[in-house]
Amino acid sequence: MLEHFSDINKLNHAYYVIGNPRVNAQIFSEHFKSICDDTYIVETHIFNRLKLEDAHVVRARAHEHGKSIVIIATSFAQHEAQNSLLKAIEEPTSGVHYIFCVPTRDTFFQTIQSRCVIILQNDSDKNISSEGKINLGDFLSLSYQERLDLIKKESKDKDEDGWTHEDILTLIHQLEEYFHKTHSVGSMQDTFRVLETMRGYLVSPSASIGMIMDMIALSVPQNIMFTPKV
């Protein structure tokens, strides 16, 4: 992956790297700090949920240094934050390079992706149930009522171990990936439609995780015998 970033003088103004956001951000941070001279500043920003105020801070810090490598890792970004970052890369500033580290292709707008060099981390050997706080295999194997009971329990959990918007987004991606590999698109059309709608609802900061998960639980066929490698 780092072969795309070996020459600091030949960098594109923006990259969109799909993989593990936090891990990739750390890799890029160490890499650029090792190859950049004193004229460059390497800024690494890691967010669970990128908000508008976060985007404003990132942009301000990027441009106050003159030459910057700006690494942004997030699994979820509000629409307003994305619009702010879109403005930053629509008219790129010489010497300022953005690297977006995201878990899925659709984490950011297509308009942002179209202005970036897209790099897909090789995950052909990855077990698609291995990431995320909600275990995909366990979730699929439950009945509708068992899923609803689990969601009700988790929705009451207000401590740091409770489900987050990031966890739900990861589950949606895993479900889509799994069903694309195991079912025909036509047979799962209604499920895919609900998953896409729920992804849209997650953009709202006031979105109820419990209600979104209820919709997902009831749209996905119950009692599925999960196969980790497909």
N, C-alpha and C positions, 0 to 999 in steps of 0.2 A: 504493500500500500504506500509506503513512504517513497517509492520510486517517483511518484508524481510530485514530490516536494523536495527533491534533492538539490535543486539550484534555486537559490533565493532570488536570482535575477530573472527567472523565467516563470514566476508564479502568475497564475490567473488572478483576477481580482476577487473571485469567490469560488468556494468549493462546497459541495453538498455530500457529506460522507455518511453512508447508511451502515449502521452497525451498532455496537454498544457505545452509547454517547460518552459515558464517563471514562471508560477505558481508552477510547480513541482520543478524547481530549487530553488525557495524561500523556499518551504517546506523542501527540503532536506538540504539546508543551515542551516536553523534554527534547524532542528533535529540533525544534526551531531555536530553542535556547542554546543548543550546541552548535548550530551553523550560522546563526545571525551575528553580525558584528554590532558594535556599540551604537550604530545609527538606528537600529530597530528596537522596538519594544514588543515583547510577547505578552499579550493579555489573554488570560484564560478565565472564562466565565461559565460556571456550571449551575444550572437551574433545574428544579423539579418541574416548575411551571413558569415559563417566561411571560412576564407581564409587561405592560406598556412602559411603566417607569423603569423597568430593568433595561428595556431596549434603548431608552433615552440615555441612561447612564453608559451603556456599552458604546453607543455612537459618540458620545461626548469624549469619553476616554480615548477612543480610537483616533480621533482627529486632533487631540491636543498634543500628541507626540510627533506628528509629522509622518513617520514611517512606523507602521504597526502590523503585527500579525494578530488578528483577533479571532480567538477560538471560542465558539459558543456551543455548549453542549446542553441539550434539553430534550425531554421526551414529549413535551406539550408546550404549545405557544398560543396565547390569545391572539385573536384576529388583529387587534389594535397594535400589538407588539410586532406582528409580522408586517403590517403595513409600514411601520416605522423603519424596520430593517430593509424593506423593499426600497424605500427611498434612498437608503445608504448605498445600495448596490446598483441602482438604476443609473446613477451618474457617479461612477467610481472615482475615488481620489487616488492620484498617483502615490504609490508607496503604502497604501492601506489594503490589506488582504483579509477577507473574511473566510473562516472555515466553520461551517455549520455541521455539528455532529448530532445525528438524529437516529432513532431506532428503526423508523419505517420510511418508505418513500413518500407517503402522504402526510408526514408530520407538518410540513410547511406548504404554503400555496404553490401551485404550479407556476405562477408568475415569478416566484423566487427561484424555484428550481431551474427555470428556463434561462436564468442569468448566471447559473453556476456550472462548473464542471462537476458532474455527478460521478461519485465513486461508490461502488457497491462492494462492501467487504464480503469476502468469500465465506459463506456460511453453509456450504453444502453438507458438511458433516455435523451440523448443529442439530441437536434434539430440540424440536420446536416447543416441547413442553418444559424445557429446562430453565426458562427465564420467567421472571414475574412472580409476584407474591401469591397469585391465584393459580394453583396447579391445574393445568389444562386437562390432564387425564382424569383427575378426581372430579372436576366440574362436569365433564361430559358424562361420566358414569352415573351421576345422580339423577333421581327422578325430578320432575318439576317441583313437587312439594319439598323435597329435600334441598333443592337449590334455593327455593324461597326462604326456607328456614335458616339456611346458612347465611343468606344475604341479610336477613333480619338481625341475626346475631352480630354479624360483622358491622352493620350500619350503626349499631349501638356502641361500638368500640371507638371511643374518642381519643385514645392515646396514640402514640407515634407508630404503633404496629397495625393500626387500622388501614383499610384499603384507601388508596388515593386515586385521583384522576389518572395519574400515570399508570397505576396498576390496571385500571379498566381499559385504558388505551392499549396496553400490552396484550391483554386478554383478547380484545377485538381483533388485533392483528393476528394472533395465534389461531383464533377460530377461523378467520378468513383463509389463512394459509393452509390449515388442516383440511378444511372442506373443499378448497380448490384442488387439493391432491387426492381426495377420497370420494368426491361426489361430482356429478355433472353440475354445471352452472345452473341449468334449467331446474333441476330438482331442488336446489337450495336458493332459488331466486328470492323468495320471501325473506329467508334468513339473512341473506346478503343485504337486502334492502334495509332491514331493521338495524343491522350492524352499522351500516353507513350513516343512517339517521342518528343513531346513538353517538357515533363519533362526532357528528356535528353538534349535538347537545353538550358534549364535553367542553366545547369552547367557552361556554358561559361559566363565569366564576361562581354563579349561584346554582349550578346544576346539581341536582340531588343524586348522589352516587347510588343510594338505595333504589330509587325509581328507575334509573338507567339500567342497573343490574337486573331488576325485575323483568324489564322488557327483554334484555338479552337472554335471561334464563328461560323465558317462555317461548322465545323464538327459535331456540336451538333444540333439535330433537333430543329426547331424554334417553337415559339408560344406554348410552353409546359405549361399546367396547373399544377403548382407545388403543391405537397402535402407534407407539412413539416414533418409529422410523417408517415413513411412507415415501 
